[in-house]
């Protein structure tokens, strides 16, 4: 028998079901409940308020039905099941009572069937009702508002008939009886089925092959696609010490019910750095849908590219966007469009590369009519907000810096694309190189050169390594260390392949660069102009204006634009946005038209004092800056900050001492090069000083702390690209902080290499906090050179595994300055714990060790316990949430008998139970140092508590024993708390 307790237990699932679909689905549930008289008319009116979030209405409905009793709860569950199954309601009776005394009640009793019968005929019924004088023009217009689907218009008409006493209800009864019986679903319509087939076939053809960045190969996406780490993104204020690691999702879980920021929003946001694989992820999504393997809850999928959309100058409507710029219905365009409007929950729209959309997101201009034209930016922004096609799912990809707080308000879930794992890099290379031995040699090379390995976690670098495998393996091309090195290598690769065979034996230089220098400058000028005007696809006219000819294009750096919008005149784009930034930097470094003073605009945007207005209205700022339109300074001021940062790092790398000989071969004035190099150094130093001046003074009694912003990371990256020890040493000479916080800063392995290169020159020990980034095992290896200056290292939630712990233990635990190590919420098992335990035996400095949220188990706990028995410095140990049972607790108890330094032991969220607690109690009898023991949520009963109480009678050192969340009754809690106040229950 269904009870209210059962209903209450299912409440969260019912809320999820009620809000997971569309408002249409919620209103269908109300139809059933009205027809079954579970809801009164007053109840219904309170649940039909326009503008209210569906999640609020769903919870109000559950509260209302709860008050009806068990029968109402059971019928609500039945209504949800009917709606989820999309069953056709029972047909209307053969005839109505000719003179029904209660026509409004009859309409309500058969409401689900009447709504379905009216579907597709509402417009005609409205016209007839207005002509007969039953409804006014105003009432007709209200029902016909563009935001309503056909079913919703039918419901509004029935609602009006309930409250009007002028015969409208009886008129509707007669009309409905005369209407034809509808098809089971509107999707069965011939025009609709044909369009669905065409759309699926079109997207399958577009997504089946993956064009490489250079456009020279078409690879089968199924054979080459490699999973990328996709995580639910956490905000800083959500990440407490006991917070679990962000959930890692597979692509098929993109619309998972986890991690919702706004249940009433429709947009899933996928953020990732340039080159992290966002476009390929969407292409795989499209292929899975088109092939019928996933995402089949959507009947219509419409893919768009933001860099292509921004080329559309003419106003357009939803109709124009879907049909003219994606896929045109060959039959029944109006019928197909009406199905789309009536069933938005079956639609998926994807928008790739929002960071390349030149218009900044604003939610002030509302546009709600799907047939009325508006600007492309207004159309996109209103789709993302849900003002258009509400309840249609949207997926938006972007680099993190381009996502504003106002846009995040309209995001349902935010996911972060982290790049390849170490295993992912190897899998990708094996899929790219199936020739015997090639992939193995490349993998060995990467493992032997950690700097190159650290770059490859971004798929774009893995592609470069794959592309240049002959230079790396066969021609002794060396091992690139920096990003600039890698792009110069790919530049060499393209130039060699476009050069006569007799020059192929020589590397970059020896006339190769000089021979193509004019072409490279023209490409660089085009790239810089594109960045300054937020243009990333180039029409024939724009190419001609930049004097880029077919021979320049033949080098391969410009390729045909992907997913060109029909009618667009923008056929070419750079291989990738990072290549556009590289060529812009090449132009800035070597063009005679670049005044050295203009380079400061590359670095001024990095500082925390950068004007928000300059970021929001770059064109306005340029117009008022006094710089000539089209000048280098004006273009740099108009470029997006994230593109400026990438360009600045490339410029620093090109102007490094190591590259002076290479650039000199281009016969550029040595004086000009030295001047630009000096200007770059000054700009870097000045920008860093701005950051350091913003550091607040230290709180009395605490170390001075600096919470760095992501832009600080790019300054450090620029220093690393220059590879000049003296410059790095000078840069941090003024950095006087005891705590450097870099949480949520998108720090990956490449950033770790840059940080280590700079921070190892610090004069004073520093606590380096890198929580909630993407350091990984490769990043840990890159950090090793700076561990000597670290007094604390925080690596919580960084995808560190046992392999990373092995590297860390080998170096970190030998550093006498290191006092704190926080490794919470990673992927460390008993193997890593055993390695760490071995290192602890010889360590005499570590005072705090945080290991919560890993998987060390009993075996790992035993290893750590054995190593810590006679450890003289460790005062705080956390093994929270590590699946430790009574065996591990027994080993820790033996450690407590011998240890004389440990003051706090945290074992919450494990499986210690009574047996383990009794062992710990026995160990505490011989311990004189432990002050706090935390055992919350360990399935402990009064038996374990009794053992602790007996020990507390003999131990005066213990100040607190945490026992919250265990299996005590209220009476036991009250009794135990009175016996010893040190028990925190």
N, C-alpha and C positions, 0 to 999 in steps of 0.2 A: 504493500500500500504506500502511495506517494504521500510523504509528510512534509510539513514546513521545515523540519530539520534537514531533510534531503534537499529541499529547495535552497535553503541557506548555504548548505555545503557546496552547491553548484553555482552560487551567485557569481563568482568571478568568471567562470566559463560562460554563463549566460550573458553577462555584460560583454564579453569578448565577441560572442556570436552576434549580439544585437548591433554592435558598432563595427564589426569587421567588414560587413558588406556596404551597402549604400543606405541613404535615407529611404529609398524605395523599399528595401527589405524591412526596415523598421516599421514603415507604414503598413506593409502587408501583414505584419504581426498584429498591429492594431485592428486591421480589417477583421481578422479571425476572432479576436477577443470581443469586438463589438457585436459580431454576428452571434456569438455564443453567450452574449449578455454578461460576460465577465466584467467588462467596463461599462459604466454608465456614461451618458452623454457628457456629463460634467467632468468625469474622469478623462474622457477622450479629449475634450477641449484643453484641459491642462497639460496634455501630452502632445499637442499639435501646435506648439508655439513656434512660429517662424524665427529663424535666426539663432535658436538655441542649439548648442553642440549636441550631437547625437548621444555622446557619452553621458551627458547630464540627463537627457530624456530617458535613456535606457535605465539608469539607476532610479529615476523617479517612477518609472513603470514597475520595476521590481518591488519598490516600496509599496506602491498602490496595490499590486496583486497580493503581496504578503498579507496585507490587512483584510483580504477577502477570505483567507483561510486556505486549507489544503487543496480544496477543489479548484480554486482559482490558480494556485501555483502549478497544479498538474496540467491545467488547460493552457497556461502560458507556455509551458514546456512543449506541449503538443503543437501550439501555434508556431513556435520557433522551428520545430521539426518540419512542419508543413511548408514553411517559407524556405528553409534550407534545401528541401528536396525539390522545390519549385513545382509541386504537384498542381495539376489543374483542379480548381474547385468543382464541387458537384454542380451539374448543370441546373439551370433554372427549371422550376416546375412547368409542365406543359402549358398551363394557362393560369392567369391571375384571376383572383376573385373580381368580378366586374366592378363592383362598387365597394371596394375594401374601405372599411371605416378608418384604417390606420395605414395609409400608404407609406408614410415615413418609416414606420416600424418594419414594414415589409422590405423596404430598401435596405434597412440595417440588417435584417435577418439573412439576406442573401448578398451582403456587401461584397465578399471576395469574388463571387461569380459575376456580379454586376460590373465591378471594376474591370474584370477581364473582358466582358462583353462590350463595354464601352471603348476599350482600347482600339485606337485607330478610327473611331467615329465621333470623338468628342467635339471636333470642330463643327461637324454637321449638326449635332444635337444642340450645341450652343447657339448656332445661327437660328435654328428652328425655335428654340426656347425664347430667344430675344424677339424674333418676329411675332411670336404669339403673345408677347408682353409679360412673360413669366420672370424675366431678368432684365436688368437695365444694361445700358452700354458700359457703365462703370464696372458693374459686377462681371460682365463678360470680359472686359480688359484685365481685371484682376485675376481671373481664372486663367487667362491666356498669357500670363507673365512668362518671359522666355526661360526663367529658371526652373519652371515646372516641366516634368515629363508628361507624356500622354496619360499615364496612370494617375499621376498626381493631379492633373487637371480633372480627371474623372472623379477623384475623391473630393476635390473642392466643390464640384458641382453637386455631389451627393450631400456634402455638409450644408450647402446653401439650401437644398431642398428640405433638410431637417428643420431649419429655423424659419423658413418662409411658409406662411399659411395661405398662399394664394393659388394652390393647385399644382405647384411645380412638381411635388412628389408624385402625384397621380399621373401627371404628364410623362415623367421619366419612366414610371412603371410601364406605361404603354409603349414608349419609344424603345426601351430595352427589349421588350418582348418581340418587337418587330426586327431587331438587328440580327444579322447572320451570326451563326456560331463561329467563334474565332479559331484559327489554327492553334495548336498546342503552344507554339513559340513563334515570335516574329522572325526568328533566325531561319525558319523553314521556308521563308519567302524565296522565290527563285532568284531575284536580283541580289538579295542579301547573300545567299549561298554562293552565287557566282563571284561576288566581291570578296567574300571570305577566302575563297579558293585562290583568287588572283593575288590578294594581299600576302597570303602564306607563300605562294610560289615566288613572288617578287622578293620578299625578304630572304627566303632561302637562297635565291641566286646571289643576292647582295652579300650574304654573310658566310657562304660556304667556304670561300677562300680568303686567306689572310694575306694581303699584300704586304711585303716587307717595307720597311721605312723608305728604302731607295726605289721601290716600285719595280724592281727588276725580277722579282720572283712572285709567284702565286702559290702559296702553300696551303694544303688542305688544313683548315682550322682544327678539325677533329684530331688530326695527327700531331699537330704542333702545340695545341693549347695546353698550357701548364697552369695549374691552380696557383692563385695569388692569395696571400694571407689577407682575409677580409674580417675585420673586427667591428663590433658595435662600439662606436666612439663614446668615451666617457668624458664628462666635464670635470674640471679640477675639483669642484666642490662636492663631487660624488665619490671621490676616491679617498676614503678613510683608510686607516691601517688594516681593518679587517675586511675591506672591500674585495670581492672576488675579482679575478682578472676579467677583462672584457671577453664576452662570448665570441669565439671564433666560428664563423659561418662558412658553409659552402655556398656556391653561387645559387643553387636551387632554393636556399633559405633566405634569399634576398628580402622577401616579404614576410619574414618571421614575425610572430607576435611579440618577440622580446625587444626590449630597449626602446619602447615608444616614448618619444618626447612630447608629442601632441597627438592624442588619439583621434582628434577630429581633422587632422591634416591628411593630405593625400600623397605627399611627395617623399620619396626615399632619396636621401642625399648621399652620394658616394664621393668621398674626398681622397685625394692622393697627390703626391708630388709629381712634377713633370717627369714623364717616362715611367710611371709606376704601373701602367697597363690598364688605365680606365677605359680607353676606347676598345681595346681587345676584349675586356670583360663584357662590355655591352654587346659586342659582336657575337660573343659566345651565347649570351642571353637570347639574342635574336635567333641564332641557329637552333638552340634547344627548343624554342617555341615553334619555329617553322617546321622542324622535323617531328614535332609532336611528343618530345621526350620530357618536357617540363613547361611550367607556366601555362598549363592548359586551362586554367581558370579564366584566362583572357581569350576572347574570340578575335579581338582586333589589336594589333600592335603597330604603332607608328613611330619609326625612328627618325630623329632629326639631329643635325649638327649645328651647334650655336655659332660657330665661325661661318657657316654657310647662311644661316638665317639672318645674320646681321647685314648681309649683302642685299637683302630685300628692302627696297626703298618705298614701294607702293604699299598703301594700307591693305590689310588682309583680314579675313574673318576665320573662324574655326573651320567653316566649310572650305575656304580657299587653302588653308594650311594643310588639312588632311587630304583633300582630293587633288588639288592642283600641285602641291609640293611634296606629295608622298605617293599616293596611289589613287588613280581615277576609276570610279565605278563605271563599267561599260553599260549597265542597265539601271534604271530606276534610281537615279541619284538622290532624288528627294526622299524616297522610301528608305534607302540605306542610311541617309543622314538622320532621318527620324529615329531609326533603330539605335543609332549611336547616341542620340540625345536621350532616348528612353532608357538605355541600359549602359550608363557610363561606367558602372562597376565591372563591365566586361572589357574595358579598354585599358591599354597600357601605352603611354607615351614616354619615349626616352629622349633626353636632351643631353648631348655629349659636349663637354668643354665649355661650361658656363664661364670659366675664367677668361675665355677668349671672346666673350660677348662684350662689346664695347660699352654697352649701356649698363649702368649700375642699378641694382635692384631697388625699386621703390614700390610701396604699397598704398600710395595716396590716390592714384587714379583708378577708379573702379570701372570695369567694363564687363557687363553681364550678358549681353546679347550674342549668341553664337553665330548669328547671320550678319551682324553689323560689322563693317570693316573698321580696323583701328591700326595703329602702328605696330610693327613687329615686336617692339619691346613691351608695349602695353598688353599685347596678346599673350606673350610668354609669361609675363609677371602675373596676369590674372588667371592663367591656367595653373601656375604654381600655387597661387593662393586658394584656388578652388572657386573663384567667382565664375569661371567657365569650366564646364564638364566636371562639376563637383562629383566626387566619388570615383572618378577615373584615376587610376594609379599613374604617377609620374616618377621617373627615375632621372635624377640630375647628377651629372658628374662635374667635378671642379677641383682645382687646386685649393687647399685650405684657406689661403690668404684672401681669396676672392669672395668668400662667403661672409656676408655681413650678419650682424645680430638681427636685423629686421627680416632677413630671409630665413634665418633659423627658426623664427616664430612660426613659420608655415611648413616646417619639416616634421614628418611623422617619425622617421628614424634616420639617424646619421651613422653611416658606416665608413670606416677608414681602410683604405687599401694600402697595405704595408709593404708590398713587394715580395720578391721571392725569398723563401727560406733557403738555407744552404742546400737542402735536398732538392728544392725547386730549381735552383741554378743548375745542378747536375742533371736533373731530369730534362730540362729545356735543352741543354747542350747535347744530350744523347738523342733527343728527338730531332734536333737540327742536323746532327752529323751521324748518319748511320753507316758511313764508311768505316771499315775495321780500324780500330786504334785511334782515330782522330779525336773522338770525344774523350777517351781516357787520357790522352796527352794534354788536352786542354784543361781537364779537371786537375791533373797533377800540377800543371803550371799555376792554376789559380790557388791551389792549396799552398804552393811554395812561395807565392807572392801575395801576402795578405792585403797589401794596399789595393791591388787590382781586384782581388776577391771582394773587398769591401764595397767596390763600386757596383758589382754585378747583382746586388740585391734589387736594383732597379732593372726591370726587363729591358729598357732601352740600352743599357750597358752590356747586358748579356747578349743582345743582338749584335752590338759592335764587336764584342770578343768573337762571336761566331763569324761575323763578316770578315774580320781581319785575322782569322786563324792562321792563314798562311804566313802573314807578316810576323805574327807572334811565335809561330812554331818553326817555320822553315827558313825564313830569311833573317833570323836573329834580330828582329825588330825591337828587342828589349821588352821590358815589362813596364807599362805605364803605371805611374804612381798617382797622378792627379787627374781630375776631370779634363783639364786642358790637354794633358798628355794623350788621353784617350781620343779626344776630338781631332787632335793633330794626326794621330795614327789613322783615323778614318778618312781624314783629308788626304793623307798620303795614298791610302788605298784607292780612292776615287781618281786622284790625279794620275797615278801609275796606270790604272786601267784605261785612262783616256789618252795616254801618251804612247809614242812609238815604242816598239819592243826593246830597242837598244838602250832605252833609259830606265827600263824596269828594274835593273839590277841595283840602281842607286836609290838611296832613301830620300826622305823629304829634304830638299836642299839640292846642291849640285846643279842648280839651274832649273830644277823641276818647279819650285815655287815661283821663281822669277818669270819663267815662261808663261805661267798662267796668272800672273799677278794682276793684270788689268781686269781679267774676268772675275777674279776673287773680289776685287774692289767694287766692281759693279754689283755683284751679288750682295756684298756687304752694305752698300748704300741702299739697295732695295730692302734688305732685312731691317736696317735702322729706320728707314721711312715707315715700314710696316709696323714696327714696334711703337713708333711715335704717334701713329694715327690709328693704332689698334686694328690694323689690317693684317690678316694672316693668309688670305687667298688673293691672288693677283690676276687681274684680267689682262687680256692682250694689250689693251691701251696702257695700262699701268706698267707692264713690262717694257713697252716701247718707250715710255717716258723715262724709264730708268736705264735705257740703252742696253737692256738685256736681250740678246739675240738667241737664235736657235743653237748656235755653237756653245754659248754659255749654259743653256738649258741642258745640252747633251752631256755635260759633266755628271749629271745625276743628282745634284743637290736640290733641284726643283722638280717636283713630280706632280702628276695630275691629281687634283683635289679629290678626296674620297667623298662619296655621297653628295655629289654636286646637285644642288637644287635645280629642277627643270627650269630652263629659261635664264639661269644665272650666267654671267659673263666673267666668272672668276675661275679659270681652269687650273691654275698652278698654285702649289704651296710648297714650303720647305719640308724636308723630310720629317721634321719634328720641330716643335717650338724651341727646343734647346739648340737645334742647328741654326735657327733664325737668330737666336741670341748670340751664338758663336760667331756667325758671320758679321753681325753688328759690331761685336767686340773687335773683330779683325779689322774692320773699317776704321773704328775709333783709334786703334793702335797704329795703323800704317797709312791712313789717308792724309794727304797734305792739307785737306780742308778741315782737319780737326784741331781747333784751338785747344791747347792744353787746359786752359781755364774752364772749358766746358765739361771736362771730365768730372768736376766736382758734383754735377747733377746726378751722376751715377750713385754717389755715396750719400748725398744729403738726405735722400728719402729713407735711409736706414735708421736714422736716429729716432729716439722716442719723442723728440720734439717736432717731428714731421707734421705739417698741418693736415688735419682731417679734411679740410675743404679742398686741399690740393689733390687728395686721393679721390674724392667724390666728383670733383669738377675739374679734371686735369686740363681740358681744353680752355676753360674760362681763365684758368691761372696762366696758361701760356699766352693767351691773347693780351693779358694785362701785364705780362712780364717785361715787355720792351724788347724781346728777342725777335729777330726777323723770322717770319713764317718759313718753315722748312729748314732752318738752320739746325746745326747739331744740338745746340743748347735747347732750342724750342722742342725738337723731337724727343730729347731725353726727358724734358719736363712733362711731355704728354704721354710718355709710356707708362704702362702698368708697373707698380712697385715690384711685384714678384718677377716680372721679366727684367727689370733693371738689376735686381739682385743677381740673377743668373749671368747677365751680361757683365756686371762688375767683376764677378769671380773669373770669368773667361779673360777679361782685360788684364786683371792682375797676373794671371798665368802667362799670357802672351808677352807681358812686359817684364817678366822675371829675368834675372841675370842669366839663367840657363838658356833663354831663348834669344839672347842678344845676337849671337852669331847667325842664327837662322833668319831673323828679321833683317839683319844687315845685308843679306844676300838679295833682298828685294830692292836694294839701292835707295832705301829711304835714308834721309838725312840722320846721321848719328846724333847730331845735336837735338833734333826734334824728338828722337826716341828717348834720349836721356831726359829731356824736359818732361815728356809724358810719364816716364817712369817715376821721376821725382814727384810729379803732381799726384800720381796714384798713391805713392807712399804717404804723402802729406794728407791726402783725403782719408785714407784708412786710419792714420793716426788720429786725425781730428774727430772722425766719427766715433772711434773707440773712447776718446776722452769725453765726448758728449755722454756716452753711456755711463762712464765711471763717475761723472759729475752728478748724475741722477741717482746715485746710490744714496739712500737715506743714512743718517748717522746711526751708529749702533745703539741698541737698547742697553741701558746700564746693566752690566752683568752678563751680557750675551755677546757673541761674536758678530762682527759686522757682516751683513748678509746682502747679497745681490741676487734679485730675481730677474734673470736675463730674459729678453724677448726673442722670438724667432729671428728677428733681424740681426741680433748679435751673432747668431750662428753663422749668418751669411758673411759677416765681417771676418769672422774667424776662418771661414772657408776661403775667403779671398786672400788672407794672410798665408794660408796653407798652399794655395795655388802658386804663390810667388816663391815658396820653398827657400826663404832666406832666414836663416837662424837669427841673425842680428836684428832683423826687423821684428821677428816674433818676440825676441827677448825685450826689445824696446817697447813693444806694444803693451806688455803686461807689467812693465816696471812700475806703473802707477796704480795697478790693481791691488788694493789693500783690503781684502775681504777674507773673512773666515769661513763663509758659507756661500757657495755658488750654486744657485738653484736654476735648473734647466728642465723642469718638468713640462710635459705636453708641448714640446718644441720640435716635434718631428725629427728627433735625432736618430739617424741610422748609422750603419757602419762607416760610411764615408765621413759623416760629421764627427764621429768618434776619432777618426784619424786626424782630422783638422784640430779638434780640441786638444788631443794629446800633443800634437806638434807645438801648440802655443802654450798650453798650461804647464808643461814640464819646466818652463822657465820661471815659474812663480818663485818668489823668494820666501814666502811664508806658507806653512801647511794650510790646506783648504779642505772643507767638506764639499765634495762634488755630488750633487743630487741630480740624477738622471731618470727619475721615476717616470713611468707612463710614456715611454718612447718605443723605438724599434731597434734597440742596440743589438740584440741577438748575440750568438756565439762569436760571429765574425767581428762585431763591434767591440766585444770584450777584449779580443786580441789586439784591436787597434788602440785600446785605452792603456795597454800595458806600459808604454813609455812614460806616462804621467802619474803612475801609481805611487811613485816615490814622494810626490808632494801632497798626496791625499791623506788626510787624517780620518776621513769618513768617505765611504762610497755607497751611494744609494742606487740600486738597480732594480727596484720593484717594478713588476709588470713590464718586462722587456723581452719576453720570449727567449730567456737564457735557459739552456739545457745542461745536461751533465758535461757535454763537451766544453762549454764555456766555463763551467766551474773548474774543470781540470786546468785550463789556462790561467784562470784567476788564482787558484790555489798555489800554483807553481811560482807566481810572482808576488801577489798581494800579501800573502801571509808572511812573506819574508821582509816586508817593509815595516820598519820599527815605528814609523809614525802612524800607521793605520790602527785606529781605535774602534771604528764602527763599520759594519758590513751589513747592509740591508738587501736581502735577496728575495723578498716576498713576492708571491703570485707569479712564479715562473714555472718552468717545467723540469724541476730537479727531482730526481728519483733517489733511491737508496744508493745507486752507483755514485752519483755526485756527492751525496752525504758522506760516503766512505772515503772518497778522495779528499774532501774538505777536512774530515776528521784526521786523516794522516797529516795534513798540513798544520792542523791545530796543535799537534804534539810538540812541534818545535817553535810555536809562536808564543811570544811573551807580552804582546802589546794589545791585542784585541780585547775590548771591554763590552761591546754590544754586538750580538749576532741575531739578525732577523731572518727567519727561515719560513715564515707562515705562508700558507696557501700553496705549498708544493706537494710532493708525493713521496716523501722519504719512507713512510711506513715504519714498521717495527724494526726492520733490518737497519735502516738509516739511523733511527733513534738509538739503537744499540751501539753503532759505530761512533756516533757523536758522544754518547755517554761515556764510553770507554776512554775516549780522548780527553774528556773534560774532567775526569776524576781528580787529577792533580794539577789542573790548569790554574795559574795563579792570578790572572788578570780579568777573566770574563766575569762581568757582573750581571748581565741581562741576556736571557736566551728566550727566543720565541719560536715555538714549533706548532703554532696554532694551525688547525686544519690540515694535518699531514697524514691522516689515516693511521694514527698510532693507537695500538691497542694495549692490552695488559702486558704483553711481552716487552714492548718498548718501555712501558711505564716501570716495569720491574728493573730494567737496565738503568733508567734514570734514577730510580731509588737507590741503587748501589752507588751511582755517581754522587748523590747527595750525602751519602755516608762519609765519603772521603773529601769532597770539595769544600774549601774554606773561603771561597771568594764570591760565588754566585749569590746574588741578592734577590733576583726575580726570575721565576720560571713560568712561562705562559704556555699552557697546554689546552686551551679552549678548542671546541669544535673537533674533538677526536673521539676515540671509542675506548677510553680508559676503563670505564665501568668500575664496579665495586672491587673487583680483584686487583686492578691496577692501583686504585686509591689506597687499598690496604697496604700494598707494597710501598707506595710513596709515604704513607704515614709512618711506616716502620723506618724508612730511610731518614725521615725528619727527626727521629728520636736521637740520632747521632750527629745532626747538623746544627751548626751554630751561626750560619751566615745568612740563610735564606729569610727574606722578609715578606715576600709576596709570592703566593702560589695561586695560579689562575686555572680553574678546572670547570669553567662553565660549559654547558652543553656537552656532557660526556656520559649520559645515561647512568648517572650515579643515583643510588637509592639511599635510604636512611642507614643501611648497613655500612656503606662507605663513609657516610658522614659521622657515624659513631666511632669508626676507627680514627678519623681525623680529630675528633673531640678528645679522645684519650691521649693522642699525641700532644695536643695543644696544652693539656694540663701539665706536661713536662717541658714544653718548649716556650720560652719567653721571647725568643727572637722574632718569631712569626708575627707579623702585624695584620695581614689580611689573607684570607683564603676565599677565593671566588667560587661560588657553587650555583650561580644563576642558571636557569634553563635546564635543570636536571629533573629527575622524576620524583619530586616531593609533593605530597598533598599539602593543601593550605594549612592543615593542622600541624603537619610535620615541620613546615617552614616556621610557623610561629613558635613551636616548641624548641627547635634547634637554635633559632636566633636568640632566645632568652638564655640558653645554656652558655653561649660564648659569642660575644659581639664581634669577634674577629671573623666569624663566618658571614660572608656576604651572600645572602640568599635572594 
